[in-house]
Amino acid sequence: MKKRILTLIVAITTIFSAQAQLFPSFDLGLKAGANFTSLRSNGNYFDSSTKAGFLAGAWARVGVLGFHIQPELYYTSKNTSLNRGNTSEDVKFSTVDVPVLLGTKIGLGPIGARIQAGPLFSFIVDKDNVTSFGSEVDYKKNFAAIVGGVGVDISKLSLDLRYEAGLGNINRGDNRQRLNLWTLAIGYNFL
């Protein structure tokens, strides 16, 4: 008898949570966090250690049939180092990033886990790119990346861990460079 009641409770809970994810939903929120950036050049890392930066912005999530699309807009500080021989120089980018993520959420009620991935478009708004090597590195004004990660929602709070892999050369010169970074962000859903 206990097994039948427990089975019935699990079945009802599963049906209601599955239906909740099938109905259209809309969420809007703010997020902030840290990123850890590395610069890869011609297959080699300039610096084996990463530099920390920050991000802050807004996101929206539109869901239907168990999937969601999540466009975001945030300001990011991306920092890294260039090393040549005994010389080291910090390089800093301030960008406006626009990821458009496709994902799904698994969970019951206000608690759930998400997995999502998609393209990211990054627009440089400020760069500190004059190096002590005697030349200015000519970086492109925008570049693209692919982003993938996981997240957890607990009521109105969210926590995201993502990896961003640069898709193309960010340097206009001969030295091919790509930015790769990890981000860890906390968000608040206010709608």
Buried (B, 14 or more C-beta within 10 A) or exposed (E): EEEEEEEEEEEEEEEEBEEBBEEEEEBEBBBBBBBBBBBBBEEEBBBEEBBEBBBEBBBBBBBEEEBBBBBBEBBBBBBBBBBEEEEEBEBBBBBBBBBEBEBBBEBEEEEBEBBBBBBBBBEBEEBEBEBEEEEEBEBEEEBEBBBBBEBBBEEEEBBBEBBBBBEEBBBEEEEEBBBBBBBBBEBEBEE
